[in-house]
Amino acid sequence: MKKLPLHVKIMIGLVAGILWAFLSSSLGWNQFTIDWIDPFGQIFIRMLKYIAVPLVLFSIISGISGLKDMSKLGRMGGKTLGFYLTTTVIAVGVGLLLVNIIKPGNLIDEEQRVRNRLKYENWVAQTEGVEILDGKHLLSDPQYSHLNQMEELSEAEKKMVEEKQAAASEKDSAGPLSFLVDMVPSNIVLSLSNDKLMLQVIFFGIFFGICMAALPDDKVSGVNAFVNGANEVFLKMVDYVMKAAPFFVFCLLAGVVAKMANTPAQVFEIFKGLASYSVTLVIGLLFLIFVFYPLVISSFVKSINYRKFFKKVSPAQFLAFSTSSSAATLPVTMEVVEDNLGVSKNVSSFVLPIGATVNMDGTSLYQAVAVVFMAQMHMVDLTVAQQLTIVLTATLASIGSAAVPSAGLVMMIVVLQSVGLNPAWIAIIFPVDRPLDMLRTVVNVTGDTVVSTLVAKSEGELKED
């Protein structure tokens, strides 16, 4: 086992964790798994998170303070945002194409879809300022009167929807430049203590690094030595934590599956009802991981072929799958990009922290697929213009999506509201959100590695084999 590569050990931990969860649920050991195994998985995520924020701060300051040519910084920033925006729009486009071809919402029982449609029309009638999108009115048709039943959400579902709606309303009611205001910290100490305020940490790090670069070396030599030394210490922390990653990943996956259901049959039942939606989303996410990203990187970087790319980035991918958090995976992503792909520290310390917050290709694709799927299962025909609104809103919403598990659900409400659909529909896809979120995070992290490599290549900062 000692001779096995780290990514193979992590994969073994993943599989073992899932198998253990199914075994424990069949033997009635679920509570034991949740009480005695899952906590180690939570410890793993916490360790990665407390390393991530200071590592991002010191890496950005170290990288930018070493750039004496400020024009290079501006050029690099423009390329980074341009690449991230391009991949996000492509991801949303792939999602819309798939969901319109496969039509997963239409595969549900026809009578159930009619019931869903009637519920939608009832919701429109009770909601001020909302109109039926496609102009159809099944409520006035006598043949469907026997199916007109208003079903209440469970208390747990109501609470979850209310919490997500409150968060979405706060974001939606903000002005058009609120994202710029949110980027600037009012108290950097508070920003460092909140992993949802990563953009503020990045802003402070960039500004601090620029000011260091503008001063003579003799004035900032002490600060420079401290920043570089602290950065090395946090990188060493990543090394030590990753040595135990296979065990922690086993605990994390065992806990995630154990919390989903008490028996294996319940786990399968949860997935069965949303199978068509899940399959459509998984096809789109796998396309990005195994076709789009490798094609892009091999086209621009000739020294990295298909097989070599996955061999180099797989540790970050497996960790992203197990943690469902781009922020928690960030320390490992930085290590992989620098050591395996040959990206310079100057580029990785600038591009990757921004990517962990801004680049959400998987989340964007998921929002496009999920919104159209929910419209289809409620027999709501969305026009091309309405679907283009989804593209725009999903792209912008993904930029503000926190790099933490299931943050996309909050953004989903913003997207639903943008096209006049019921935000409470997020309760429909909630049961399968976490496992799909794990795969979405793999897409996000893979996209980060590709963009950082492209920026490094264009800047002459890539050390090729």
C-alpha positions in Angstrom: 0.0 0.0 0.0 2.9 2.4 0.8 4.0 2.3 -2.8 0.6 3.2 -4.3 0.3 6.8 -5.6 -1.8 9.1 -3.5 -4.7 9.4 -5.9 -5.1 5.6 -6.0 -5.2 5.5 -2.2 -7.8 8.3 -2.2 -9.9 6.4 -4.7 -9.7 3.3 -2.5 -10.8 5.4 0.4 -13.8 6.7 -1.6 -15.0 3.2 -2.7 -14.4 1.8 0.8 -16.4 4.6 2.4 -19.4 4.1 0.1 -19.3 0.3 0.6 -19.1 0.6 4.3 -22.1 3.0 4.4 -24.2 0.5 2.5 -23.0 -2.4 4.7 -23.7 -0.4 7.9 -27.2 0.6 6.8 -28.0 -3.0 5.9 -26.8 -4.2 9.3 -28.4 -1.3 11.3 -25.1 0.3 12.2 -26.0 3.7 10.6 -25.9 5.5 14.0 -22.5 4.1 14.8 -21.2 5.3 11.4 -22.6 8.8 12.0 -21.4 9.0 15.6 -18.0 7.4 15.4 -16.8 7.5 11.8 -18.3 10.6 10.2 -16.7 13.1 12.7 -13.2 12.3 11.3 -14.5 13.3 7.9 -15.7 16.6 9.3 -12.3 17.1 11.0 -10.7 16.6 7.6 -12.8 19.3 6.0 -12.2 21.7 8.9 -8.4 21.1 8.6 -8.4 21.9 4.9 -10.6 25.0 5.4 -8.4 26.5 8.1 -5.3 25.9 6.0 -7.0 27.3 2.8 -7.8 30.9 3.9 -4.3 31.8 5.2 -2.6 29.9 2.4 -4.6 31.9 -0.2 -3.7 35.2 1.6 0.0 34.5 1.8 0.2 32.9 -1.6 -1.4 35.9 -3.3 0.8 38.4 -1.4 3.9 36.4 -2.1 3.1 36.0 -5.8 2.0 39.6 -6.5 4.8 41.3 -4.4 7.3 39.4 -6.6 5.8 41.0 -9.7 7.6 44.3 -10.3 5.9 44.8 -13.6 2.3 45.8 -12.7 1.2 45.7 -16.4 1.8 41.9 -16.2 -0.6 41.7 -13.3 -3.4 43.5 -15.2 -2.8 41.4 -18.2 -2.9 38.2 -16.2 -6.2 39.3 -14.4 -7.9 40.0 -17.8 -6.9 36.6 -19.2 -8.0 34.8 -16.0 -11.5 36.4 -15.9 -11.8 36.0 -19.7 -11.0 32.3 -19.6 -13.3 31.6 -16.6 -16.2 33.5 -18.1 -15.8 31.6 -21.4 -15.7 28.1 -19.8 -18.8 29.1 -17.7 -20.9 30.1 -20.7 -19.8 26.9 -22.5 -20.8 24.8 -19.5 -24.3 26.4 -19.3 -24.7 25.9 -23.1 -23.8 22.2 -22.8 -26.4 21.9 -20.0 -29.2 23.5 -22.0 -28.4 21.5 -25.1 -28.5 18.2 -23.1 -31.7 19.0 -21.2 -33.5 20.0 -24.4 -32.4 16.9 -26.2 -33.0 14.3 -23.5 -36.0 16.1 -21.9 -35.7 14.3 -18.5 -38.8 16.1 -17.1 -41.0 14.6 -19.9 -40.0 11.0 -18.8 -42.1 11.3 -15.6 -45.6 9.8 -15.6 -48.0 12.0 -17.6 -50.7 12.1 -14.9 -48.1 13.3 -12.3 -46.9 16.0 -14.7 -50.5 17.3 -15.1 -50.7 17.4 -11.2 -47.5 19.3 -11.1 -48.8 21.7 -13.8 -51.9 22.4 -11.8 -49.9 23.1 -8.7 -47.8 25.5 -10.7 -50.9 27.4 -11.9 -52.3 27.5 -8.4 -49.0 29.0 -7.2 -49.1 31.6 -10.0 -52.7 32.5 -8.9 -51.6 33.0 -5.3 -48.4 34.9 -6.1 -48.4 38.6 -6.9 -46.5 39.8 -9.9 -46.0 36.4 -11.5 -47.7 35.2 -14.7 -48.0 31.8 -16.4 -45.0 31.7 -18.7 -46.5 29.7 -21.7 -50.0 31.1 -21.6 -51.7 27.7 -21.1 -54.4 27.3 -18.4 -55.2 23.7 -17.4 -57.0 24.8 -14.3 -59.9 26.0 -16.4 -60.1 22.7 -18.2 -62.8 20.4 -16.6 -61.1 17.2 -17.6 -58.3 17.9 -15.1 -60.5 19.1 -12.1 -60.1 15.7 -10.3 -56.4 16.1 -10.3 -56.3 19.6 -8.8 -54.9 18.8 -5.4 -52.7 21.2 -3.4 -50.0 19.2 -1.5 -48.2 20.8 1.4 -44.4 20.5 1.8 -43.2 18.7 4.9 -42.0 20.9 7.8 -38.3 20.1 7.0 -38.8 21.0 3.4 -40.6 24.2 4.3 -37.7 25.2 6.6 -35.1 24.4 4.0 -36.9 26.4 1.3 -37.5 29.4 3.6 -33.8 29.5 4.5 -32.6 29.4 0.9 -35.3 31.9 -0.1 -34.1 34.3 2.6 -30.5 34.1 1.4 -31.5 34.4 -2.2 -33.8 37.5 -1.5 -30.9 39.2 0.2 -28.7 38.6 -2.8 -31.4 39.4 -5.4 -32.5 42.7 -3.7 -28.9 44.1 -3.8 -28.0 46.7 -6.4 -26.2 45.9 -9.7 -22.8 46.9 -8.3 -23.3 45.1 -4.9 -20.7 42.4 -6.0 -18.0 45.1 -6.1 -19.0 46.4 -2.6 -19.0 42.8 -1.3 -15.4 42.3 -2.6 -14.0 45.0 -0.3 -13.6 44.0 3.4 -14.7 46.3 6.1 -12.7 44.2 8.6 -10.1 41.9 7.2 -9.9 39.9 10.5 -13.6 39.0 10.2 -13.2 38.2 6.5 -10.3 35.8 7.4 -12.6 34.0 9.9 -15.4 33.4 7.3 -14.8 31.0 4.4 -17.8 32.5 2.5 -15.9 35.8 2.3 -13.0 34.5 0.2 -13.3 37.3 -2.4 -12.6 39.8 0.3 -9.4 37.9 1.4 -8.4 37.8 -2.3 -9.0 41.6 -2.7 -6.9 42.4 0.4 -4.1 40.0 -0.6 -3.9 41.6 -4.1 -3.9 45.2 -2.7 -1.4 44.3 0.0 0.9 42.6 -2.6 0.7 45.5 -5.0 1.7 47.9 -2.2 4.6 45.7 -1.3 5.8 45.6 -4.9 5.6 49.4 -5.1 8.0 49.8 -2.2 11.9 49.4 -2.2 13.1 45.9 -1.3 14.9 47.1 1.8 11.7 48.6 3.2 9.7 45.3 3.0 12.4 42.6 3.3 11.1 41.6 6.8 7.5 41.4 5.7 8.6 39.5 2.6 10.5 36.9 4.6 7.6 36.5 7.0 5.1 36.0 4.1 7.2 33.5 2.2 8.1 31.6 5.4 4.4 31.4 6.5 3.4 30.3 3.0 5.9 27.4 3.2 4.6 26.4 6.6 1.0 26.2 5.3 2.2 24.2 2.3 3.9 21.7 4.7 0.6 21.5 6.6 -1.1 20.4 3.3 1.6 17.7 2.9 1.0 16.3 6.3 -2.9 16.4 6.0 -2.7 14.7 2.6 -0.7 11.7 4.0 -3.8 10.8 6.0 -6.3 11.8 3.2 -7.4 8.2 2.3 -8.5 7.5 5.8 -10.3 10.8 6.2 -12.0 10.4 2.7 -13.2 7.0 3.8 -14.8 8.5 6.9 -16.3 11.4 5.0 -18.0 9.3 2.3 -19.3 6.8 4.9 -20.9 9.6 6.8 -22.4 11.3 3.7 -24.1 8.1 2.5 -25.2 7.0 6.0 -27.0 10.3 6.6 -29.0 9.9 3.4 -31.1 6.9 4.4 -31.4 4.2 7.0 -31.5 1.2 4.6 -29.9 0.5 1.2 -33.4 0.3 -0.3 -34.1 3.9 0.8 -30.9 5.1 -0.8 -31.9 3.5 -4.1 -35.5 4.8 -3.8 -34.2 8.4 -3.3 -32.2 8.2 -6.5 -34.8 6.3 -8.6 -37.4 9.1 -8.7 -34.8 11.6 -9.9 -32.9 9.2 -12.1 -33.6 11.0 -15.5 -32.5 14.4 -14.1 -29.4 12.9 -12.4 -28.4 11.0 -15.5 -28.7 14.1 -17.7 -26.7 16.2 -15.3 -24.0 13.5 -14.9 -23.6 13.2 -18.7 -23.0 17.0 -18.9 -20.6 17.0 -16.0 -18.6 14.0 -17.3 -18.5 15.6 -20.8 -16.7 18.6 -19.3 -14.3 16.5 -17.2 -13.4 13.9 -19.8 -13.9 15.7 -23.2 -14.0 19.4 -23.0 -11.2 20.2 -20.5 -8.7 17.6 -21.8 -9.4 18.8 -25.4 -8.7 22.4 -24.4 -5.5 21.8 -22.5 -4.0 19.3 -25.1 -4.8 21.8 -27.9 -2.9 24.6 -26.3 -0.2 22.7 -24.3 1.3 20.1 -26.5 3.4 18.5 -23.7 0.2 17.5 -21.8 -1.7 14.7 -23.4 -5.0 13.2 -22.3 -3.6 10.5 -20.0 -0.9 12.7 -18.6 -3.5 15.4 -17.7 -5.6 13.1 -15.5 -2.6 11.5 -13.9 -1.4 14.9 -12.8 -4.6 16.4 -11.6 -6.4 13.4 -10.1 -5.4 14.0 -6.5 -7.2 17.3 -6.5 -10.2 15.7 -8.4 -10.7 12.9 -5.9 -10.4 15.3 -3.0 -12.9 17.7 -4.6 -15.3 14.7 -5.0 -15.1 13.8 -1.3 -15.2 17.3 0.2 -17.7 19.0 -2.2 -15.8 22.2 -1.6 -13.6 24.1 -4.0 -12.3 26.1 -1.0 -11.3 23.0 1.0 -9.6 21.5 -2.0 -7.7 24.7 -2.9 -4.5 23.9 -1.0 -4.2 20.6 -2.8 -5.2 22.2 -6.2 -2.3 24.7 -5.8 0.2 21.9 -5.0 -1.0 19.8 -7.9 -0.9 22.7 -10.4 2.6 23.8 -9.3 4.3 20.4 -8.8 2.6 18.3 -11.5 1.5 20.7 -14.3 4.5 23.1 -14.0 2.6 26.3 -13.4 4.7 29.0 -11.8 3.9 30.1 -8.2 3.2 33.6 -9.4 0.4 32.4 -11.7 -1.1 29.7 -9.4 -1.2 32.0 -6.4 -3.2 34.5 -8.4 -5.4 32.4 -10.7 -6.5 29.5 -8.4 -7.9 31.5 -5.4 -9.9 33.6 -7.8 -11.1 30.4 -9.6 -12.2 28.8 -6.3 -14.6 31.7 -5.9 -15.5 32.8 -9.4 -15.2 29.7 -11.6 -18.2 27.5 -11.1 -18.6 25.6 -14.4 -20.2 22.6 -12.7 -22.6 24.8 -10.7 -23.6 26.8 -13.8 -24.3 23.6 -15.8 -26.3 22.2 -12.9 -28.5 25.3 -12.6 -29.3 25.3 -16.3 -30.2 21.6 -16.3 -32.2 21.7 -13.1 -34.3 24.7 -14.0 -35.3 23.4 -17.4 -35.9 19.9 -15.9 -38.2 21.3 -13.2 -40.1 23.4 -15.9 -40.5 20.2 -18.0 -41.9 18.2 -15.1 -44.4 20.9 -14.5 -45.3 21.1 -18.2 -44.0 24.6 -18.5 -42.6 25.3 -22.0 -39.7 27.8 -21.7 -39.0 29.9 -24.8 -35.5 30.5 -26.2 -35.5 34.0 -24.7 -36.3 32.5 -21.3 -33.6 29.9 -21.6 -31.1 32.6 -22.6 -32.1 34.4 -19.4 -31.2 31.2 -17.5 -27.8 31.3 -19.2 -27.1 34.9 -18.2 -28.5 34.5 -14.7 -26.7 31.2 -14.0 -23.4 32.6 -15.3 -23.7 35.7 -13.0 -25.0 33.7 -10.1 -22.2 31.2 -10.3 -19.7 34.1 -9.7 -21.3 34.8 -6.4 -21.7 31.2 -5.3 -19.7 30.4 -2.2 -17.1 27.7 -2.6 -18.8 25.4 0.0 -21.1 22.4 -0.3 -24.6 23.0 -1.8 -24.2 26.7 -2.1 -25.6 26.3 -5.6 -29.1 25.8 -4.1 -29.2 29.4 -3.0 -28.2 30.5 -6.5 -30.8 28.2 -7.9 -33.6 30.3 -6.3 -32.2 33.4 -8.0 -32.3 31.6 -11.3 -35.8 30.3 -10.8 -37.1 33.7 -9.9 -35.4 35.3 -12.9 -37.7 33.3 -15.2 -40.8 33.4 -13.0 -40.8 29.9 -11.7 -41.6 28.7 -8.1 -38.5 28.9 -5.9 -39.9 26.2 -3.7 -39.2 23.7 -6.4 -35.6 23.3 -5.1 -37.2 20.9 -2.6 -37.7 18.5 -5.6 -34.0 18.1 -6.3 -32.7 18.5 -2.8 -32.6 14.7 -2.0 -29.9 14.1 -4.7 -28.2 17.4 -4.4 -25.3 16.4 -2.2 -24.0 13.4 -4.3 -24.4 15.5 -7.5 -22.7 18.4 -5.8 -19.6 16.2 -5.3 -19.3 15.7 -9.1 -20.0 19.4 -9.7 -17.1 20.3 -7.5 -14.8 18.0 -9.5 -15.8 20.0 -12.6 -15.1 23.3 -10.9 -11.7 22.2 -9.6 -10.7 20.7 -13.0 -11.7 23.9 -14.7 -9.4 25.8 -12.3 -6.4 23.7 -13.1 -7.0 24.1 -16.9 -7.4 27.9 -16.8 -4.3 28.3 -14.5 -2.3 26.2 -17.0 -3.5 28.3 -20.0 -2.7 31.6 -18.3 0.7 30.3 -17.4 1.3 29.1 -20.9 0.3 32.5 -22.4 2.6 34.3 -19.9 5.6 32.1 -20.4 5.3 30.9 -16.8 4.7 27.2 -17.6 7.5 24.7 -17.1 6.8 21.9 -19.6 8.2 18.4 -19.4 
